[in-house]
């Protein structure tokens, strides 16, 4: 026997949370809290990205993130689908 699926607050929260996870993060405008939504980014790395961006100007490609100390190719590949310019 199969029971009909009932929407609960928890399943709605999970759905909206999953939807939020698919929102693209613009690396040229993102805040610390926005960067922290990415896999592998804490406050310190987020601040490093913003500091680099302020000193060097806007990123021209997603791969330019690798110029920031502590950000490597694995991070970029893991998060590429969630990043935008």
PyMOL CGO cylinders between C-alpha atoms (Angstrom):
from pymol import cmd
from pymol.cgo import CYLINDER

trace = [
    CYLINDER, 0.00, 0.00, 0.00, 1.26, 3.44, -0.90, 0.3, 1, 1, 1, 1, 1, 1,
    CYLINDER, 1.26, 3.44, -0.90, 0.32, 6.43, 1.18, 0.3, 1, 1, 1, 1, 1, 1,
    CYLINDER, 0.32, 6.43, 1.18, -0.16, 9.80, -0.47, 0.3, 1, 1, 1, 1, 1, 1,
    CYLINDER, -0.16, 9.80, -0.47, 2.67, 12.21, 0.25, 0.3, 1, 1, 1, 1, 1, 1,
    CYLINDER, 2.67, 12.21, 0.25, 1.63, 14.95, 2.61, 0.3, 1, 1, 1, 1, 1, 1,
    CYLINDER, 1.63, 14.95, 2.61, 3.47, 18.26, 2.48, 0.3, 1, 1, 1, 1, 1, 1,
    CYLINDER, 3.47, 18.26, 2.48, 4.69, 19.24, 5.89, 0.3, 1, 1, 1, 1, 1, 1,
    CYLINDER, 4.69, 19.24, 5.89, 6.55, 22.30, 7.04, 0.3, 1, 1, 1, 1, 1, 1,
    CYLINDER, 6.55, 22.30, 7.04, 9.75, 20.25, 7.11, 0.3, 1, 1, 1, 1, 1, 1,
    CYLINDER, 9.75, 20.25, 7.11, 9.42, 19.02, 3.55, 0.3, 1, 1, 1, 1, 1, 1,
    CYLINDER, 9.42, 19.02, 3.55, 8.56, 22.54, 2.41, 0.3, 1, 1, 1, 1, 1, 1,
    CYLINDER, 8.56, 22.54, 2.41, 11.60, 23.89, 4.23, 0.3, 1, 1, 1, 1, 1, 1,
    CYLINDER, 11.60, 23.89, 4.23, 13.77, 21.24, 2.60, 0.3, 1, 1, 1, 1, 1, 1,
    CYLINDER, 13.77, 21.24, 2.60, 12.38, 22.13, -0.81, 0.3, 1, 1, 1, 1, 1, 1,
    CYLINDER, 12.38, 22.13, -0.81, 13.01, 25.84, -0.33, 0.3, 1, 1, 1, 1, 1, 1,
    CYLINDER, 13.01, 25.84, -0.33, 16.45, 25.10, 1.10, 0.3, 1, 1, 1, 1, 1, 1,
    CYLINDER, 16.45, 25.10, 1.10, 17.27, 22.95, -1.93, 0.3, 1, 1, 1, 1, 1, 1,
    CYLINDER, 17.27, 22.95, -1.93, 16.02, 25.73, -4.19, 0.3, 1, 1, 1, 1, 1, 1,
    CYLINDER, 16.02, 25.73, -4.19, 18.25, 28.24, -2.38, 0.3, 1, 1, 1, 1, 1, 1,
    CYLINDER, 18.25, 28.24, -2.38, 21.20, 25.91, -2.95, 0.3, 1, 1, 1, 1, 1, 1,
    CYLINDER, 21.20, 25.91, -2.95, 20.69, 26.23, -6.71, 0.3, 1, 1, 1, 1, 1, 1,
    CYLINDER, 20.69, 26.23, -6.71, 20.82, 30.03, -6.68, 0.3, 1, 1, 1, 1, 1, 1,
    CYLINDER, 20.82, 30.03, -6.68, 23.91, 31.28, -8.48, 0.3, 1, 1, 1, 1, 1, 1,
    CYLINDER, 23.91, 31.28, -8.48, 26.46, 33.25, -6.49, 0.3, 1, 1, 1, 1, 1, 1,
    CYLINDER, 26.46, 33.25, -6.49, 27.87, 36.21, -8.42, 0.3, 1, 1, 1, 1, 1, 1,
    CYLINDER, 27.87, 36.21, -8.42, 31.54, 36.25, -7.45, 0.3, 1, 1, 1, 1, 1, 1,
    CYLINDER, 31.54, 36.25, -7.45, 31.83, 39.95, -8.36, 0.3, 1, 1, 1, 1, 1, 1,
    CYLINDER, 31.83, 39.95, -8.36, 29.07, 41.09, -5.99, 0.3, 1, 1, 1, 1, 1, 1,
    CYLINDER, 29.07, 41.09, -5.99, 28.68, 38.34, -3.36, 0.3, 1, 1, 1, 1, 1, 1,
    CYLINDER, 28.68, 38.34, -3.36, 28.82, 39.13, 0.34, 0.3, 1, 1, 1, 1, 1, 1,
    CYLINDER, 28.82, 39.13, 0.34, 30.57, 37.05, 3.00, 0.3, 1, 1, 1, 1, 1, 1,
    CYLINDER, 30.57, 37.05, 3.00, 27.31, 35.28, 3.88, 0.3, 1, 1, 1, 1, 1, 1,
    CYLINDER, 27.31, 35.28, 3.88, 26.60, 34.50, 0.21, 0.3, 1, 1, 1, 1, 1, 1,
    CYLINDER, 26.60, 34.50, 0.21, 30.07, 33.03, -0.29, 0.3, 1, 1, 1, 1, 1, 1,
    CYLINDER, 30.07, 33.03, -0.29, 29.61, 30.91, 2.83, 0.3, 1, 1, 1, 1, 1, 1,
    CYLINDER, 29.61, 30.91, 2.83, 26.73, 29.09, 1.09, 0.3, 1, 1, 1, 1, 1, 1,
    CYLINDER, 26.73, 29.09, 1.09, 29.32, 27.44, -1.17, 0.3, 1, 1, 1, 1, 1, 1,
    CYLINDER, 29.32, 27.44, -1.17, 30.98, 24.14, -0.33, 0.3, 1, 1, 1, 1, 1, 1,
    CYLINDER, 30.98, 24.14, -0.33, 34.31, 24.66, 1.38, 0.3, 1, 1, 1, 1, 1, 1,
    CYLINDER, 34.31, 24.66, 1.38, 34.01, 28.38, 2.17, 0.3, 1, 1, 1, 1, 1, 1,
    CYLINDER, 34.01, 28.38, 2.17, 34.11, 29.76, 5.67, 0.3, 1, 1, 1, 1, 1, 1,
    CYLINDER, 34.11, 29.76, 5.67, 34.21, 33.35, 6.80, 0.3, 1, 1, 1, 1, 1, 1,
    CYLINDER, 34.21, 33.35, 6.80, 37.99, 33.63, 6.41, 0.3, 1, 1, 1, 1, 1, 1,
    CYLINDER, 37.99, 33.63, 6.41, 38.05, 32.42, 2.77, 0.3, 1, 1, 1, 1, 1, 1,
    CYLINDER, 38.05, 32.42, 2.77, 35.01, 34.54, 1.93, 0.3, 1, 1, 1, 1, 1, 1,
    CYLINDER, 35.01, 34.54, 1.93, 36.79, 37.61, 3.29, 0.3, 1, 1, 1, 1, 1, 1,
    CYLINDER, 36.79, 37.61, 3.29, 39.90, 36.69, 1.28, 0.3, 1, 1, 1, 1, 1, 1,
    CYLINDER, 39.90, 36.69, 1.28, 37.86, 36.54, -1.93, 0.3, 1, 1, 1, 1, 1, 1,
    CYLINDER, 37.86, 36.54, -1.93, 36.26, 39.92, -1.24, 0.3, 1, 1, 1, 1, 1, 1,
    CYLINDER, 36.26, 39.92, -1.24, 39.60, 41.50, -0.31, 0.3, 1, 1, 1, 1, 1, 1,
    CYLINDER, 39.60, 41.50, -0.31, 41.19, 40.15, -3.52, 0.3, 1, 1, 1, 1, 1, 1,
    CYLINDER, 41.19, 40.15, -3.52, 38.25, 41.46, -5.56, 0.3, 1, 1, 1, 1, 1, 1,
    CYLINDER, 38.25, 41.46, -5.56, 38.54, 44.92, -3.97, 0.3, 1, 1, 1, 1, 1, 1,
    CYLINDER, 38.54, 44.92, -3.97, 42.29, 45.09, -4.66, 0.3, 1, 1, 1, 1, 1, 1,
    CYLINDER, 42.29, 45.09, -4.66, 42.40, 43.50, -8.12, 0.3, 1, 1, 1, 1, 1, 1,
    CYLINDER, 42.40, 43.50, -8.12, 39.02, 44.46, -9.56, 0.3, 1, 1, 1, 1, 1, 1,
    CYLINDER, 39.02, 44.46, -9.56, 36.24, 42.26, -10.83, 0.3, 1, 1, 1, 1, 1, 1,
    CYLINDER, 36.24, 42.26, -10.83, 36.86, 38.65, -11.76, 0.3, 1, 1, 1, 1, 1, 1,
    CYLINDER, 36.86, 38.65, -11.76, 36.86, 38.12, -15.53, 0.3, 1, 1, 1, 1, 1, 1,
    CYLINDER, 36.86, 38.12, -15.53, 36.32, 34.34, -15.36, 0.3, 1, 1, 1, 1, 1, 1,
    CYLINDER, 36.32, 34.34, -15.36, 35.21, 31.84, -12.72, 0.3, 1, 1, 1, 1, 1, 1,
    CYLINDER, 35.21, 31.84, -12.72, 38.71, 30.31, -12.91, 0.3, 1, 1, 1, 1, 1, 1,
    CYLINDER, 38.71, 30.31, -12.91, 40.19, 33.63, -11.73, 0.3, 1, 1, 1, 1, 1, 1,
    CYLINDER, 40.19, 33.63, -11.73, 39.01, 32.64, -8.24, 0.3, 1, 1, 1, 1, 1, 1,
    CYLINDER, 39.01, 32.64, -8.24, 42.05, 30.36, -8.15, 0.3, 1, 1, 1, 1, 1, 1,
    CYLINDER, 42.05, 30.36, -8.15, 44.22, 33.50, -7.91, 0.3, 1, 1, 1, 1, 1, 1,
    CYLINDER, 44.22, 33.50, -7.91, 42.90, 33.99, -4.37, 0.3, 1, 1, 1, 1, 1, 1,
    CYLINDER, 42.90, 33.99, -4.37, 45.14, 32.40, -1.74, 0.3, 1, 1, 1, 1, 1, 1,
    CYLINDER, 45.14, 32.40, -1.74, 43.48, 29.25, -0.40, 0.3, 1, 1, 1, 1, 1, 1,
    CYLINDER, 43.48, 29.25, -0.40, 41.20, 28.73, -3.42, 0.3, 1, 1, 1, 1, 1, 1,
    CYLINDER, 41.20, 28.73, -3.42, 42.23, 25.91, -5.71, 0.3, 1, 1, 1, 1, 1, 1,
    CYLINDER, 42.23, 25.91, -5.71, 40.96, 24.12, -8.81, 0.3, 1, 1, 1, 1, 1, 1,
    CYLINDER, 40.96, 24.12, -8.81, 39.09, 21.49, -6.76, 0.3, 1, 1, 1, 1, 1, 1,
    CYLINDER, 39.09, 21.49, -6.76, 37.04, 24.20, -5.05, 0.3, 1, 1, 1, 1, 1, 1,
    CYLINDER, 37.04, 24.20, -5.05, 36.24, 25.87, -8.37, 0.3, 1, 1, 1, 1, 1, 1,
    CYLINDER, 36.24, 25.87, -8.37, 35.17, 22.61, -10.01, 0.3, 1, 1, 1, 1, 1, 1,
    CYLINDER, 35.17, 22.61, -10.01, 33.08, 21.54, -7.00, 0.3, 1, 1, 1, 1, 1, 1,
    CYLINDER, 33.08, 21.54, -7.00, 31.20, 24.86, -7.03, 0.3, 1, 1, 1, 1, 1, 1,
    CYLINDER, 31.20, 24.86, -7.03, 31.33, 25.87, -10.71, 0.3, 1, 1, 1, 1, 1, 1,
    CYLINDER, 31.33, 25.87, -10.71, 27.62, 25.27, -11.39, 0.3, 1, 1, 1, 1, 1, 1,
    CYLINDER, 27.62, 25.27, -11.39, 26.70, 27.61, -8.51, 0.3, 1, 1, 1, 1, 1, 1,
    CYLINDER, 26.70, 27.61, -8.51, 29.05, 30.45, -9.54, 0.3, 1, 1, 1, 1, 1, 1,
    CYLINDER, 29.05, 30.45, -9.54, 28.41, 33.30, -11.95, 0.3, 1, 1, 1, 1, 1, 1,
    CYLINDER, 28.41, 33.30, -11.95, 30.01, 36.58, -13.01, 0.3, 1, 1, 1, 1, 1, 1,
]
cmd.load_cgo(trace, "trace")
